[in-house]
Amino acid sequence: MARQQRQQTPTGRGRRGRGLSDRGRPRKYTSLKVEAIDYKDVNLLRRFISDRGKTRSRRVTGLSRKHQQQLALAVKRARELALLPYVGER
C-alpha cells in the first residue's frame, strides 16, 4: 500500500501523468490507409511482429483496441496457413 502511495502524483494519475500529450500522437494504423487488416497481407503483418515472432503490444504499435484485435486474429490465421512463422529467425 505504501508503494502505491509513493508512486502516485498529487493528481492521482500514477508515475506518468498521461494527459493531453498522448492524445496528439498519431496512430500507425491510420497512416496505413487500410480499412481492415487482412491475413493475406504478409508485409503489413510483419511490421507488427518482432524479430522473435511475437506480436508487438498496443503500447508499441499505437493501435486501438479494435485494430489490435484484428491484427492478432490476422496473425493467427496467417500462421495457421504457413504464411508467417510461429517463431522468429534464430
C-alpha positions as CSV (number, residue, x, y, z in Angstrom):
1,M,0.0,0.0,0.0
2,A,2.8,2.4,0.8
3,R,4.5,1.7,-2.5
4,Q,1.4,2.7,-4.5
5,Q,1.0,6.0,-2.5
6,R,4.6,6.9,-3.2
7,Q,4.3,6.4,-7.0
8,Q,1.2,8.5,-7.4
9,T,1.4,12.1,-8.1
10,P,-1.0,14.6,-6.4
11,T,-3.3,14.4,-9.3
12,G,-3.6,10.6,-8.8
13,R,-2.5,9.6,-12.3
14,G,0.4,7.4,-11.4
15,R,4.1,8.0,-12.3
16,R,3.5,9.2,-15.8
17,G,0.6,11.6,-15.9
18,R,-0.9,10.8,-19.3
19,G,-2.9,13.8,-20.2
20,L,-3.1,15.7,-23.5
21,S,0.4,14.7,-24.6
22,D,-0.6,11.2,-25.7
23,R,-3.8,12.3,-27.4
24,G,-1.9,14.0,-30.2
25,R,0.3,11.0,-31.0
26,P,-0.6,9.7,-34.5
27,R,-1.6,6.1,-34.8
28,K,0.3,3.8,-37.1
29,Y,-2.8,2.1,-38.3
30,T,-4.4,5.3,-39.6
31,S,-1.3,6.1,-41.6
32,L,-1.5,2.8,-43.4
33,K,-4.7,3.8,-45.2
34,V,-6.4,0.4,-44.9
35,E,-9.9,-0.3,-43.6
36,A,-9.4,-3.9,-42.3
37,I,-6.3,-5.9,-41.6
38,D,-6.1,-8.9,-44.0
39,Y,-4.3,-12.1,-43.1
40,K,-3.0,-12.4,-46.7
41,D,-1.1,-9.1,-46.5
42,V,2.1,-10.5,-45.0
43,N,4.1,-7.4,-45.5
44,L,1.7,-5.4,-43.3
45,L,1.6,-8.1,-40.6
46,R,5.4,-8.3,-40.4
47,R,5.5,-4.6,-39.4
48,F,3.7,-5.5,-36.2
49,I,5.7,-8.6,-35.3
50,S,9.1,-8.6,-33.5
51,D,12.2,-10.4,-34.9
52,R,11.4,-13.3,-32.4
53,G,8.0,-13.8,-33.9
54,K,6.0,-12.1,-31.1
55,T,3.1,-9.7,-31.8
56,R,4.0,-6.2,-30.6
57,S,1.8,-4.7,-27.9
58,R,-0.7,-1.9,-28.3
59,R,1.6,0.5,-26.4
60,V,4.4,-0.1,-29.0
61,T,2.3,-0.3,-32.2
62,G,-0.1,2.6,-31.3
63,L,-3.1,0.7,-32.5
64,S,-6.6,1.0,-31.0
65,R,-8.1,-2.0,-29.1
66,K,-10.3,-3.0,-32.0
67,H,-7.4,-2.8,-34.6
68,Q,-5.1,-4.7,-32.2
69,Q,-7.7,-7.5,-32.0
70,Q,-7.9,-7.6,-35.8
71,L,-4.2,-7.7,-36.0
72,A,-3.9,-10.6,-33.6
73,L,-6.6,-12.6,-35.4
74,A,-4.9,-12.0,-38.8
75,V,-1.5,-13.1,-37.5
76,K,-3.1,-16.3,-36.1
77,R,-4.8,-17.0,-39.4
78,A,-1.6,-16.3,-41.4
79,R,0.4,-18.6,-39.1
80,E,-2.1,-21.4,-39.5
81,L,-1.8,-21.2,-43.3
82,A,2.0,-21.1,-43.0
83,L,2.2,-17.5,-44.4
84,L,4.0,-16.4,-41.2
85,P,6.3,-18.5,-39.0
86,Y,5.3,-19.3,-35.4
87,V,8.9,-18.4,-34.2
88,G,11.3,-15.9,-35.5
89,E,14.7,-16.4,-37.0
90,R,17.4,-18.0,-34.9
